[in-house]
Structure formats: C-alpha cells, structure tokens
Amino acid sequence: MKIAMPHLEGKVNPHFGTSREFVVVETEDGQIKGKKIIPNEVMHNHGGLAMMLKAEGAEVVITGGIGRPMADALQRAGFEVITGASGDVDKVAGAYLSGNLVAGGVSCDCGGHHGH
C-alpha cells in the first residue's frame, strides 16, 4: 500500500492545497519500505492533484488541513482521506499502519483564500 502526504521539511504540511511537494510512502506488511518525494505542479487543481497521486499508486491520503472541495475530489478518485495529522511523515505513516492515527475534521485554516 502507498500513502501520500503533503510534505514540508520532513513533516506533514498543514495545508494540503499549497503544498509544493508530496511524499508517497510505500508500505508492506505494516512497515515503511520506501519514500518518494514528488513535486506538486498542479497547485489547487483538485482533479489534477488527485490524478497525480493516483498515478503514483497511492491509496490513502493523510493530511493536516484540507478544504472540502479537495477532500471530495480525493474521495471521488477512490482515496481514503485522513485529516488532522501533524508531525514527522514517518511517524504519521507508522501511526496509521499501527491503527493509532487519530483523524481530525476536514478543515482548512487559510481563510478561504485559495487563489482560484
């Protein structure tokens, strides 16, 4: 299974839509087997972001804050979407794999300024 997260300096970026890069964590048997950083070239393009992550083979998206339209686009594309995460991406992925990641609500603290 592969898990995608917005990435900022080794941590989960708290704002999905403005993340300049994502990390895709490859897992097997409950363990992290590898990571790949991919640049975000489709900023705030809901369908484009979903397809970019799908093309990397991700099935789960873990993020901090995310707007409802983006969360909906990810869910329509078949992703499990988990929000409210923070901290080191390896620790967040490990918490998810062990069943200890606590999900928060779908939220975005950008004040609605998405640059659309």
C-alpha positions in Angstrom: 0.0 0.0 0.0 1.1 3.5 -0.7 0.3 6.6 1.5 0.5 10.1 0.1 1.0 13.2 2.3 1.7 16.9 1.7 5.3 17.3 2.6 7.2 20.2 4.1 10.7 19.7 5.6 10.1 16.1 6.7 6.7 16.9 8.2 3.1 16.8 7.1 2.4 20.1 5.5 -0.6 21.6 7.5 -2.2 22.9 4.2 -2.7 20.3 1.5 -3.6 22.7 -1.3 -0.5 24.9 -1.1 2.0 22.1 -0.6 4.8 22.3 -3.2 5.6 18.7 -2.8 4.2 15.4 -1.6 5.7 12.3 -0.2 4.5 8.9 -1.2 5.3 6.3 1.4 5.4 2.7 0.2 4.5 0.2 2.9 4.5 -3.6 3.1 3.4 -5.8 6.0 2.8 -2.8 8.2 6.3 -1.4 7.6 7.7 1.5 5.7 9.6 0.2 2.7 10.5 3.4 0.9 9.6 7.0 0.2 9.4 9.2 -2.9 9.1 13.0 -3.0 7.1 14.3 -5.9 6.8 17.9 -6.9 3.3 19.5 -7.0 3.0 21.0 -10.4 -0.8 21.4 -10.3 -1.4 23.7 -7.3 -5.0 23.9 -6.2 -6.2 21.8 -9.2 -8.4 19.4 -7.3 -8.8 16.8 -10.1 -5.1 17.2 -11.1 -3.8 16.6 -7.6 -6.0 13.5 -7.2 -4.8 12.1 -10.5 -1.2 12.9 -9.8 -1.3 11.0 -6.5 -3.3 8.1 -8.1 -0.6 7.9 -10.8 1.9 7.3 -8.0 -0.1 4.3 -6.8 -1.3 6.0 -3.6 -4.5 4.6 -2.0 -4.5 6.7 1.2 -4.0 10.4 1.7 -3.1 11.7 5.1 -3.0 15.5 5.6 -3.3 18.2 8.1 -5.8 20.8 6.9 -7.7 20.4 3.6 -10.6 22.2 2.0 -13.9 20.3 1.4 -13.7 20.5 -2.4 -10.2 18.9 -2.4 -11.2 16.2 0.1 -14.3 15.4 -2.0 -12.2 15.2 -5.2 -9.8 12.8 -3.5 -12.7 10.6 -2.2 -14.3 10.5 -5.6 -11.0 9.3 -7.0 -11.1 6.4 -4.5 -8.7 7.6 -1.8 -9.2 7.1 1.9 -8.7 10.6 3.2 -7.5 11.2 6.8 -7.2 14.7 8.1 -5.9 16.5 11.1 -2.5 14.8 11.1 0.7 16.6 12.0 4.4 15.9 12.6 7.1 13.8 11.1 5.9 11.9 8.0 7.5 8.6 9.1 5.8 8.8 12.5 2.4 9.7 11.0 2.7 6.8 8.5 3.7 4.5 11.3 0.8 5.6 13.4 -1.6 4.9 10.5 -0.2 1.5 9.9 -0.5 0.6 13.6 -4.0 1.9 13.8 -3.1 4.6 16.2 -3.6 7.7 14.0 -6.4 9.9 15.2 -8.2 11.6 12.4 -9.5 15.2 12.7 -12.1 17.0 10.7 -11.8 18.3 7.2 -10.6 21.8 7.7 -8.5 24.5 6.1 -7.2 27.4 8.1 -6.4 29.5 5.0 -9.5 31.7 5.4 -10.9 30.6 2.1 -8.1 32.3 0.1 -7.2 29.6 -2.4 -6.2 31.7 -5.3 -8.9 30.4 -7.6 
